[in-house]
Amino acid sequence: MLVDLDPPPYFTREPGGTPAAERIRGVLLDPELDMDPWTEAYLYAAARADLVRREVLPRLERGEPVLCERFLDSSLAYQGAGRGLGVEVVRELNVRAVGEVAPDLTFYLRLDRKERERRARKSGAPLDRIERVGDEFMRRVEEGFEEIARSELNRMRVLDATLPPEELAAVVEREIRSL
């Protein structure tokens, strides 16, 4: 298990991971809010900037491993491709927010639309603002992730998200340990 690494990894999420970023997360996912795609992109970048400067960079500078649920690739896929803002424009916005901080390794958990919908219904949780956008948006997001995976072969690992959680965890752990 990864917690036996020395030093143990710091686990965080996006958006979130700091008090300010968690508040931004609440705004971004609020199903009652409607916002312009650029507002959304800037809010994600702002949350990322706070997390990177307050939590991630200090740990990396001390040589500590950091594991983050989502990072820049999500903005590239959701806001760049899904919202149609442009992948490179969203990348430039985020470079301004976090500099050159980038993951050494990224896991893309591939899951088709029907399985995503089945799991969402099974969970019974209400859909957040992003999940409510619809099928065409999610198709563009998937295409965005697929393009990133094709262009970032050295960093991106595409995993079958239909595998049992224990098997996925084992694959992730092997890949991380191989670094």
GROMACS elastic network, one bead per residue, 0.5 to 0.9 nm:
[ bonds ]
;  ai    aj funct       b0    kb
    1     4     6  0.60555   500
    1     5     6  0.81028   500
    1   170     6  0.86958   500
    1   173     6  0.71686   500
    2     5     6  0.55957   500
    2     8     6  0.71071   500
    2     9     6  0.72611   500
    2   173     6  0.66554   500
    2   176     6  0.84265   500
    2   177     6  0.81967   500
    3     6     6  0.81214   500
    3     7     6  0.84316   500
    3     8     6  0.51380   500
    3     9     6  0.66030   500
    4     7     6  0.79900   500
    4     8     6  0.62178   500
    4     9     6  0.88669   500
    5     9     6  0.70215   500
    5    65     6  0.88240   500
    5   177     6  0.88150   500
    6     9     6  0.80358   500
    6    64     6  0.83282   500
    6    65     6  0.89305   500
    7    63     6  0.83002   500
    7    64     6  0.60041   500
    7    65     6  0.72821   500
    8    64     6  0.73508   500
    8    65     6  0.70221   500
    8    66     6  0.88169   500
    9    64     6  0.65023   500
    9    66     6  0.52553   500
    9    67     6  0.64464   500
   10    55     6  0.89855   500
   10    56     6  0.84499   500
   10    59     6  0.80305   500
   10    64     6  0.75079   500
   10    65     6  0.63191   500
   10    67     6  0.59810   500
   10    68     6  0.81715   500
   11    17     6  0.88370   500
   11    65     6  0.88793   500
   11    66     6  0.61228   500
   11    68     6  0.58307   500
   11    69     6  0.79133   500
   12    16     6  0.75569   500
   12    17     6  0.54628   500
   12    51     6  0.87955   500
   12    55     6  0.89273   500
   12    56     6  0.88970   500
   12    66     6  0.77351   500
   12    67     6  0.63557   500
   12    69     6  0.63247   500
   13    16     6  0.55317   500
   13    17     6  0.56431   500
   13    51     6  0.89075   500
   13    67     6  0.82730   500
   13    68     6  0.50682   500
   13    70     6  0.63276   500
   13    71     6  0.80727   500
   14    17     6  0.67500   500
   14    21     6  0.80226   500
   14    22     6  0.85838   500
   14    25     6  0.78956   500
   14    44     6  0.82441   500
   14    47     6  0.76022   500
   14    48     6  0.69795   500
   14    51     6  0.82603   500
   14    68     6  0.71320   500
   14    69     6  0.60957   500
   14    70     6  0.54855   500
   14    71     6  0.63174   500
   15    21     6  0.60780   500
   15    22     6  0.66966   500
   15    24     6  0.73050   500
   15    25     6  0.52909   500
   15    26     6  0.89913   500
   15    28     6  0.85202   500
   15    44     6  0.64936   500
   15    45     6  0.89202   500
   15    47     6  0.58441   500
   15    48     6  0.66238   500
   15    51     6  0.84117   500
   15    69     6  0.88012   500
   15    70     6  0.78753   500
   15    71     6  0.82459   500
   16    19     6  0.74574   500
   16    20     6  0.76887   500
   16    23     6  0.76716   500
   16    24     6  0.74466   500
   16    25     6  0.59531   500
   16    26     6  0.89998   500
   16    47     6  0.65754   500
   16    48     6  0.78149   500
   16    50     6  0.89151   500
   16    51     6  0.71092   500
   17    20     6  0.83992   500
   17    21     6  0.62050   500
   17    22     6  0.63548   500
   17    47     6  0.85891   500
   17    48     6  0.89329   500
   17    50     6  0.86433   500
   17    51     6  0.59224   500
   17    55     6  0.78162   500
   18    21     6  0.50915   500
   18    22     6  0.59473   500
   18    23     6  0.86123   500
   18    47     6  0.83014   500
   18    50     6  0.71047   500
   18    51     6  0.58999   500
   18    54     6  0.76281   500
   18    55     6  0.77093   500
   19    22     6  0.51806   500
   19    23     6  0.64251   500
   19    24     6  0.88026   500
   20    23     6  0.52335   500
   20    24     6  0.63580   500
   20    25     6  0.86728   500
   20    47     6  0.71150   500
   20    50     6  0.72511   500
   20    51     6  0.86330   500
   21    25     6  0.60783   500
   21    26     6  0.87020   500
   21    44     6  0.86492   500
   21    46     6  0.76381   500
   21    48     6  0.73162   500
   21    49     6  0.87512   500
   21    50     6  0.65120   500
   21    51     6  0.67751   500
   22    26     6  0.63952   500
   22    27     6  0.88899   500
   22    47     6  0.78056   500
   23    26     6  0.51075   500
   23    27     6  0.66097   500
   23    28     6  0.87910   500
   23    47     6  0.87782   500
   24    27     6  0.51400   500
   24    28     6  0.61540   500
   24    29     6  0.86794   500
   24    43     6  0.67048   500
   24    44     6  0.77762   500
   24    46     6  0.82069   500
   24    47     6  0.63241   500
   25    28     6  0.50366   500
   25    29     6  0.60997   500
   25    30     6  0.83266   500
   25    43     6  0.85196   500
   25    44     6  0.80835   500
   25    47     6  0.76363   500
   26    29     6  0.54834   500
   26    30     6  0.58862   500
   27    30     6  0.52844   500
   27    31     6  0.88624   500
   27    33     6  0.75631   500
   27    43     6  0.87835   500
   28    31     6  0.85070   500
   28    33     6  0.80672   500
   28    35     6  0.87418   500
   28    40     6  0.68261   500
   28    43     6  0.74332   500
   28    44     6  0.78755   500
   28   128     6  0.87959   500
   28   129     6  0.72090   500
   28   130     6  0.80215   500
   29    32     6  0.87770   500
   29    33     6  0.81982   500
   29   128     6  0.52512   500
   29   130     6  0.64554   500
   29   131     6  0.87602   500
   30    33     6  0.56660   500
   30    34     6  0.86208   500
   30   128     6  0.61694   500
   30   129     6  0.55666   500
   30   130     6  0.87069   500
   31    34     6  0.78901   500
   31   126     6  0.88647   500
   31   127     6  0.73367   500
   31   128     6  0.50170   500
   31   130     6  0.78863   500
   31   131     6  0.89169   500
   31   132     6  0.77912   500
   32   128     6  0.88340   500
   32   129     6  0.73131   500
   33   129     6  0.72281   500
   34   129     6  0.79287   500
   35    38     6  0.82735   500
   35    39     6  0.64005   500
   35    40     6  0.66643   500
   36    39     6  0.52138   500
   36    40     6  0.64236   500
   36    41     6  0.88332   500
   37    40     6  0.50107   500
   37    41     6  0.62271   500
   37    42     6  0.86983   500
   37    79     6  0.69395   500
   37    83     6  0.62654   500
   37    84     6  0.85030   500
   37    85     6  0.75588   500
   38    42     6  0.61173   500
   38    43     6  0.84877   500
   38    79     6  0.81479   500
   38    83     6  0.88831   500
   38    85     6  0.76246   500
   39    42     6  0.52056   500
   39    43     6  0.61133   500
   39    44     6  0.86670   500
   40    43     6  0.51626   500
   40    44     6  0.62690   500
   40    45     6  0.86444   500
   40    79     6  0.76406   500
   41    44     6  0.52644   500
   41    45     6  0.62295   500
   41    46     6  0.86169   500
   41    75     6  0.71593   500
   41    78     6  0.89548   500
   41    79     6  0.60533   500
   41    80     6  0.84682   500
   41    85     6  0.87324   500
   41    90     6  0.72491   500
   41    93     6  0.83513   500
   41    94     6  0.89242   500
   42    46     6  0.60076   500
   42    47     6  0.86049   500
   42    90     6  0.89737   500
   42    93     6  0.77403   500
   42    94     6  0.85117   500
   43    47     6  0.61617   500
   43    48     6  0.84800   500
   44    47     6  0.52121   500
   44    48     6  0.61310   500
   44    49     6  0.85831   500
   44    75     6  0.72949   500
   44    94     6  0.87871   500
   45    49     6  0.60246   500
   45    50     6  0.86903   500
   45    72     6  0.85583   500
   45    75     6  0.82233   500
   45    90     6  0.88928   500
   45    93     6  0.72397   500
   45    94     6  0.55915   500
   45    95     6  0.89966   500
   45    96     6  0.87156   500
   45    97     6  0.59720   500
   45    98     6  0.81080   500
   46    49     6  0.50378   500
   46    50     6  0.63378   500
   46    51     6  0.86890   500
   46    94     6  0.86143   500
   46    97     6  0.67372   500
   47    50     6  0.53066   500
   47    51     6  0.62844   500
   47    52     6  0.86506   500
   48    51     6  0.51350   500
   48    52     6  0.59973   500
   48    53     6  0.84871   500
   48    71     6  0.76826   500
   48    72     6  0.82890   500
   48    94     6  0.81572   500
   48    97     6  0.72569   500
   48    98     6  0.71617   500
   49    52     6  0.52319   500
   49    53     6  0.60471   500
   49    54     6  0.83711   500
   49    94     6  0.81171   500
   49    96     6  0.88085   500
   49    97     6  0.50462   500
   49    98     6  0.52567   500
   49    99     6  0.89457   500
   50    53     6  0.53686   500
   50    54     6  0.58717   500
   50    55     6  0.79880   500
   50    97     6  0.86468   500
   50    98     6  0.86486   500
   51    54     6  0.53975   500
   51    55     6  0.54562   500
   51    56     6  0.63633   500
   51    57     6  0.86216   500
   52    55     6  0.56205   500
   52    57     6  0.55787   500
   52    58     6  0.83514   500
   52    97     6  0.89280   500
   52    98     6  0.65335   500
   52   101     6  0.79369   500
   53    56     6  0.63413   500
   53    57     6  0.56232   500
   53    58     6  0.72870   500
   53    98     6  0.75699   500
   54    57     6  0.70041   500
   54    58     6  0.69499   500
   55    58     6  0.59333   500
   55    59     6  0.65178   500
   55    60     6  0.89028   500
   56    59     6  0.53593   500
   56    60     6  0.61687   500
   56    61     6  0.86268   500
   56    66     6  0.68059   500
   57    60     6  0.50078   500
   57    61     6  0.59661   500
   57    62     6  0.85622   500
   57   101     6  0.80539   500
   58    61     6  0.51637   500
   58    62     6  0.64225   500
   58    63     6  0.88570   500
   58    64     6  0.87549   500
   59    62     6  0.51094   500
   59    63     6  0.63722   500
   59    64     6  0.51525   500
   59    65     6  0.72658   500
   59    66     6  0.73600   500
   60    64     6  0.52689   500
   60    65     6  0.66048   500
   60    66     6  0.72734   500
   61    64     6  0.74608   500
   66   103     6  0.89523   500
   67   103     6  0.89033   500
   68    71     6  0.68582   500
   68   103     6  0.89287   500
   70    73     6  0.73050   500
   70    74     6  0.60910   500
   70    75     6  0.88376   500
   70   106     6  0.86700   500
   71    74     6  0.58131   500
   71    75     6  0.72836   500
   71   102     6  0.83933   500
   71   103     6  0.81374   500
   71   106     6  0.88592   500
   72    75     6  0.52532   500
   72    76     6  0.63186   500
   72    77     6  0.87272   500
   72    91     6  0.76296   500
   72    94     6  0.73831   500
   72   102     6  0.78018   500
   72   103     6  0.88433   500
   73    77     6  0.61238   500
   73    78     6  0.84642   500
   73    91     6  0.87924   500
   73   106     6  0.86153   500
   73   144     6  0.88057   500
   73   145     6  0.73577   500
   73   148     6  0.74303   500
   74    77     6  0.51452   500
   74    78     6  0.58252   500
   74    79     6  0.79593   500
   74    80     6  0.89813   500
   74   141     6  0.86725   500
   74   144     6  0.89604   500
   74   145     6  0.77947   500
   75    78     6  0.51421   500
   75    79     6  0.52400   500
   75    80     6  0.64814   500
   75    81     6  0.86643   500
   75    87     6  0.83719   500
   75    90     6  0.70719   500
   75    91     6  0.80853   500
   75    94     6  0.86689   500
   76    79     6  0.58234   500
   76    81     6  0.64560   500
   76    82     6  0.84503   500
   76    86     6  0.78487   500
   76    87     6  0.50987   500
   76    88     6  0.78268   500
   76    89     6  0.88625   500
   76    90     6  0.60747   500
   76    91     6  0.65412   500
   76   141     6  0.86572   500
   76   144     6  0.70942   500
   76   145     6  0.80143   500
   76   148     6  0.84047   500
   77    80     6  0.55039   500
   77    82     6  0.60583   500
   77    83     6  0.85713   500
   77    87     6  0.72211   500
   77   140     6  0.77326   500
   77   142     6  0.72350   500
   77   143     6  0.77045   500
   77   145     6  0.54645   500
   77   146     6  0.88639   500
   77   147     6  0.88703   500
   77   148     6  0.80452   500
   78    81     6  0.58000   500
   78    83     6  0.62817   500
   78    84     6  0.85603   500
   78   130     6  0.88686   500
   78   137     6  0.83141   500
   78   138     6  0.81767   500
   78   140     6  0.79685   500
   78   141     6  0.52265   500
   78   142     6  0.86325   500
   78   144     6  0.75547   500
   78   145     6  0.86696   500
   79    82     6  0.54089   500
   79    84     6  0.65982   500
   79    85     6  0.61001   500
   79    86     6  0.76269   500
   79    87     6  0.76942   500
   79    90     6  0.71280   500
   79   141     6  0.82416   500
   80    83     6  0.59738   500
   80    84     6  0.54684   500
   80    88     6  0.74383   500
   80    89     6  0.73379   500
   80    90     6  0.56513   500
   80    91     6  0.81435   500
   80   141     6  0.84672   500
   80   144     6  0.77801   500
   81    85     6  0.66946   500
   81    86     6  0.60083   500
   81    87     6  0.60276   500
   81   137     6  0.86458   500
   81   140     6  0.57598   500
   81   141     6  0.57572   500
   81   142     6  0.86621   500
   81   143     6  0.75460   500
   81   144     6  0.52958   500
   81   145     6  0.86244   500
   82    85     6  0.79556   500
   82    86     6  0.88993   500
   82   136     6  0.84409   500
   82   137     6  0.52416   500
   82   138     6  0.67145   500
   82   139     6  0.77085   500
   82   142     6  0.82493   500
   82   143     6  0.85132   500
   82   144     6  0.72937   500
   83    86     6  0.81357   500
   83   137     6  0.71650   500
   83   140     6  0.81524   500
   83   141     6  0.83174   500
   84    87     6  0.81192   500
   84   140     6  0.84719   500
   85    88     6  0.87195   500
   85    89     6  0.69386   500
   85    90     6  0.69412   500
   86    89     6  0.53614   500
   86    90     6  0.62859   500
   86    91     6  0.85923   500
   87    90     6  0.52941   500
   87    91     6  0.61202   500
   87    92     6  0.87367   500
   87   144     6  0.81326   500
   88    92     6  0.61635   500
   88    93     6  0.86383   500
   89    92     6  0.51111   500
   89    93     6  0.62931   500
   89    94     6  0.87384   500
   90    93     6  0.50430   500
   90    94     6  0.62786   500
   90    95     6  0.86583   500
   91    94     6  0.51884   500
   91    95     6  0.61860   500
   91    96     6  0.87851   500
   92    95     6  0.50412   500
   92    96     6  0.64582   500
   92    97     6  0.87652   500
   93    96     6  0.53325   500
   93    97     6  0.65572   500
   94    98     6  0.60582   500
   94    99     6  0.74478   500
   95    98     6  0.53321   500
   95   100     6  0.62002   500
   95   101     6  0.81274   500
   96    99     6  0.57134   500
   96   100     6  0.88214   500
   98   101     6  0.60190   500
   98   102     6  0.87557   500
   99   102     6  0.86828   500
  102   105     6  0.88239   500
  103   106     6  0.65342   500
  103   155     6  0.78483   500
  104   154     6  0.89476   500
  104   155     6  0.61393   500
  104   156     6  0.88251   500
  104   179     6  0.84817   500
  105   154     6  0.81117   500
  105   156     6  0.60300   500
  105   157     6  0.74981   500
  105   175     6  0.84631   500
  105   176     6  0.77824   500
  105   179     6  0.85441   500
  106   155     6  0.59731   500
  106   157     6  0.61137   500
  106   158     6  0.85323   500
  107   155     6  0.85246   500
  107   156     6  0.59081   500
  107   158     6  0.59928   500
  107   159     6  0.68132   500
  107   172     6  0.76967   500
  108   145     6  0.76553   500
  108   146     6  0.88527   500
  108   149     6  0.77110   500
  108   156     6  0.69126   500
  108   157     6  0.60523   500
  108   159     6  0.60208   500
  108   160     6  0.86006   500
  108   161     6  0.86889   500
  109   157     6  0.84592   500
  109   158     6  0.60998   500
  109   160     6  0.59911   500
  109   161     6  0.50347   500
  109   162     6  0.87801   500
  110   142     6  0.85975   500
  110   145     6  0.89730   500
  110   146     6  0.89141   500
  110   158     6  0.65582   500
  110   159     6  0.59167   500
  110   160     6  0.53830   500
  110   161     6  0.53976   500
  110   162     6  0.81442   500
  111   114     6  0.83939   500
  111   115     6  0.64937   500
  111   116     6  0.64254   500
  111   159     6  0.88765   500
  111   160     6  0.68112   500
  111   161     6  0.54510   500
  111   162     6  0.67384   500
  112   115     6  0.55552   500
  112   116     6  0.62757   500
  112   117     6  0.87730   500
  112   142     6  0.88511   500
  112   161     6  0.89602   500
  113   116     6  0.50850   500
  113   117     6  0.61604   500
  113   118     6  0.85881   500
  113   135     6  0.81294   500
  113   138     6  0.81354   500
  113   139     6  0.82687   500
  114   117     6  0.51594   500
  114   118     6  0.61373   500
  114   119     6  0.86579   500
  115   119     6  0.61256   500
  115   120     6  0.85038   500
  115   162     6  0.82389   500
  116   119     6  0.52290   500
  116   120     6  0.61404   500
  116   121     6  0.86981   500
  117   120     6  0.50221   500
  117   121     6  0.61878   500
  117   122     6  0.85233   500
  118   121     6  0.52505   500
  118   122     6  0.61156   500
  118   123     6  0.86547   500
  119   123     6  0.60942   500
  119   124     6  0.87146   500
  120   123     6  0.52534   500
  120   124     6  0.65392   500
  120   125     6  0.70605   500
  120   126     6  0.85087   500
  120   127     6  0.80323   500
  121   124     6  0.53221   500
  121   125     6  0.76493   500
  121   126     6  0.89961   500
  122   125     6  0.83410   500
  123   126     6  0.87390   500
  124   127     6  0.89208   500
  125   128     6  0.88890   500
  127   130     6  0.78495   500
  127   131     6  0.55077   500
  127   132     6  0.59866   500
  128   131     6  0.52910   500
  128   132     6  0.62793   500
  129   132     6  0.54110   500
  129   133     6  0.70598   500
  130   133     6  0.57249   500
  130   134     6  0.85973   500
  131   134     6  0.69539   500
  131   138     6  0.83483   500
  132   135     6  0.89928   500
  133   136     6  0.82156   500
  133   137     6  0.63057   500
  133   138     6  0.77673   500
  134   137     6  0.56277   500
  134   138     6  0.63816   500
  134   139     6  0.88009   500
  135   138     6  0.50623   500
  135   139     6  0.60417   500
  135   140     6  0.86969   500
  136   139     6  0.50243   500
  136   140     6  0.64182   500
  136   141     6  0.87099   500
  137   140     6  0.52332   500
  137   141     6  0.62888   500
  137   142     6  0.87388   500
  138   142     6  0.60702   500
  138   143     6  0.84968   500
  139   142     6  0.51354   500
  139   143     6  0.62312   500
  139   144     6  0.85999   500
  140   143     6  0.50158   500
  140   144     6  0.61221   500
  140   145     6  0.87278   500
  141   145     6  0.63046   500
  141   146     6  0.86088   500
  142   145     6  0.51277   500
  142   146     6  0.61038   500
  142   147     6  0.85771   500
  143   146     6  0.50109   500
  143   147     6  0.61014   500
  143   148     6  0.85914   500
  144   147     6  0.52107   500
  144   148     6  0.62645   500
  144   149     6  0.86386   500
  145   148     6  0.50770   500
  145   149     6  0.61112   500
  145   150     6  0.86466   500
  146   149     6  0.50244   500
  146   150     6  0.62318   500
  146   151     6  0.86855   500
  146   158     6  0.89114   500
  147   150     6  0.50874   500
  147   151     6  0.61754   500
  147   152     6  0.85225   500
  148   151     6  0.51386   500
  148   152     6  0.58757   500
  148   153     6  0.85215   500
  148   156     6  0.79570   500
  149   152     6  0.53028   500
  149   153     6  0.61625   500
  149   155     6  0.83922   500
  149   156     6  0.56092   500
  149   157     6  0.73526   500
  149   158     6  0.70670   500
  150   153     6  0.59534   500
  150   156     6  0.83447   500
  151   154     6  0.87457   500
  151   156     6  0.87340   500
  152   155     6  0.55685   500
  152   156     6  0.56372   500
  152   157     6  0.89146   500
  153   156     6  0.54348   500
  153   157     6  0.73738   500
  154   157     6  0.81879   500
  157   175     6  0.87934   500
  159   162     6  0.88063   500
  159   163     6  0.85700   500
  159   168     6  0.75617   500
  159   171     6  0.84790   500
  159   172     6  0.88909   500
  160   163     6  0.59596   500
  160   168     6  0.79041   500
  161   164     6  0.78579   500
  161   165     6  0.81838   500
  161   168     6  0.73224   500
  162   165     6  0.83888   500
  162   168     6  0.88449   500
  163   166     6  0.81363   500
  163   167     6  0.62687   500
  163   168     6  0.61974   500
  164   167     6  0.54188   500
  164   168     6  0.64263   500
  164   169     6  0.87317   500
  165   168     6  0.50877   500
  165   169     6  0.60438   500
  165   170     6  0.85700   500
  166   169     6  0.50940   500
  166   170     6  0.61911   500
  166   171     6  0.87618   500
  167   170     6  0.50598   500
  167   171     6  0.63176   500
  167   172     6  0.86639   500
  168   171     6  0.51745   500
  168   172     6  0.61898   500
  168   173     6  0.85566   500
  169   172     6  0.50863   500
  169   173     6  0.60245   500
  169   174     6  0.85850   500
  170   173     6  0.50829   500
  170   174     6  0.61620   500
  170   175     6  0.86513   500
  171   174     6  0.51958   500
  171   175     6  0.62555   500
  171   176     6  0.86505   500
  172   175     6  0.51989   500
  172   176     6  0.61444   500
  172   177     6  0.85623   500
  173   176     6  0.51460   500
  173   177     6  0.60517   500
  173   178     6  0.85086   500
  174   177     6  0.51913   500
  174   178     6  0.61295   500
  174   179     6  0.89892   500
  175   178     6  0.50957   500
  175   179     6  0.68424   500
  176   179     6  0.54821   500
